[in-house]
Amino acid sequence: MEDAAARKPDVGAWESVKLLFGASRGFWLVNMVNFGDGIAYFGILTLLTLFLGKERLEMSDHAAGLSVSAFTGLVTLFMFGGGFVSDRLGVRRALTLCLGFLLAGRVLLSASPACPGFSHQAAWLGLLVLALGEGVIQPALYAGVKEYTDARTATMGYGILYAIMNLGIVAENFVSPFVRTRAPFLGLAGLGLGFDGVFWMCTGITVAMLGVHGACFTRAVELRDRVVAPGAEPEAAGRSLADKLRELPFLDGRFMFFIFILLPVRTLFAHQFLTMPDYVFRAYPAEVSAKFEWLNGLNPLIIVIFVPLIAGLTRKANIVTMMIIGTTISALTAFLLVPGPSLTRLILYTLFFSLGEAVWSSRFLEYVADIAPAGRVGAYMGLAGIPWFLAKFTTGLYSGRMLEIFVPKGGPLDTSTLWLIYAFVACASPVGLILARPWLLRHKEAREAGHA
C-alpha cells in the first residue's frame, strides 16, 4: 500500500493554516461543538471524583474512583459503536443526536444532589447517558475533519481540532474557580456556587451548543461544504468480505502493538482526573486547591499553543520517532513529583507532561484517520481507542485504593511512593517503542514499497 504521506501535496505549514482559516462553514461548525464540549466535558470531569466523593455525594475514594473509571471507560467503549453511528448518519446528524444525550446526562448528574435517597443512582444514570453521548461525539468530530478538509489541510486540521478542544478546557478551567469558590477573581469576589454551580454551567453550555448547531449546521451547509461523504467507498465494489476484513487494523500486528504499547503512559493521563484532584486537595494548602482548575488548565493551554505548531513543524517526521520523543517526555516528568508536594515541581510536571502530549497526540489521530478507507474513519477511530479504554478503566480499578493507602483524607501522606510507582509504570511505553522501533520502521518501509 502506498504511504499516504507520499500522496499528500507538499503544502507548507503556514499555507495549510491559511487554507484552514478560509475553510468551509462546516469545518468551523464541527469545531464549535468541539470547543463547547471541551468546556462542558472536562469542566465536569476535572471535578468529578471530588463531586462524587467526600466533597459532595459522600462516596468513598474507592467508589468514586470506580465510578469515574467506569464512566470514562464507557465513553471509549461506546466510541466503538459511535464510530459506526457517525459513519452511517453523517457528521451533522450524529452531532445532533449526541448533543441531545449529553444534555440529558448533564441535567441528571447536576440534579443528583437534590435527589435524597437515590442521589448516587441518579448520578450513575446521568454518567451512563453522558458516556453514550460522548461515545458518539468524539469519533463524529474526528470524522468531521475528514469530511471537511482535503489532503492539503488534513494534518493541520487534526492539530486544530485537538487544540480547539483544549482551548475549551482552558476557558472552563479559567472560569471554574470563580463559579465554584468565593476566592477573589481579578479583584472580584467569586460566586461561591460550589461544584453544583460548575456542573449547571456546563449543562447551560450544552443547551447553547445544541441551539447553535441546530440553527447553523443545516442540511444545505452539509451538502455544500462536505469534501468526503459518509459511507463513500467506491473502490469497495466487487471485493469479498474476507478482503474487507483484511483491511481492519486488528489484523495488523505492528499497528496493534503500536497502539497498545501506549497503555502504560496513558495511565498518567487517566491519573490527571482520577488521582490529581484529590492529591492536590489533600497534599497542598487551601489556597492552592482553591485554584486547582487553573493549575489543571496549564495542560490544555500548552496543547492549544504547541499542538498546531509542532504538527506543522513535524508534519514530515516519522510517527514512531515522534511517539518515542513525546512519551519519553511525559513519562519522565512524573519523577518530578516523587520528592514530595511542591507547587514549583507540580507546575513543572504539568508543563513538561503537556509538552510531551503535544509532541505526539494529534499525529496519532492523523495516523489512524489517514489509513482508514473513506467513509470508515469513525469506525477506525473507535477501534484505535481500545488502549485508551483499557487505560481509563484499569487505572480506576486501583486509583481510589492507592489514594486511600498513600494519600488518605486527614491521614499521613506518602505521596513519594505513589508517584514513584506511577512513573515507573509510564516508562514502559517509551522503552517498548525504542526496543520495537526497527521492527515498526520495517513495516513502514514495506507499506511505502507497496508490499503491506
Secondary structure as UniProt FT lines:
FT   HELIX           4..7
FT   HELIX           13..21
FT   HELIX           25..52
FT   TURN            53..57
FT   HELIX           61..89
FT   HELIX           91..111
FT   HELIX           112..114
FT   TURN            116..117
FT   HELIX           119..148
FT   TURN            151..153
FT   HELIX           154..180
FT   TURN            186..187
FT   HELIX           194..216
FT   HELIX           219..225
FT   TURN            230..231
FT   HELIX           234..236
FT   TURN            237..238
FT   HELIX           241..246
FT   HELIX           249..251
FT   HELIX           253..260
FT   TURN            261..262
FT   HELIX           263..274
FT   HELIX           276..283
FT   HELIX           286..289
FT   TURN            290..291
FT   HELIX           292..296
FT   HELIX           298..313
FT   TURN            314..316
FT   HELIX           319..333
FT   HELIX           334..337
FT   TURN            338..339
FT   HELIX           343..371
FT   TURN            374..375
FT   HELIX           377..384
FT   HELIX           386..406
FT   TURN            409..410
FT   HELIX           415..426
FT   HELIX           428..448
FT   TURN            449..450
//
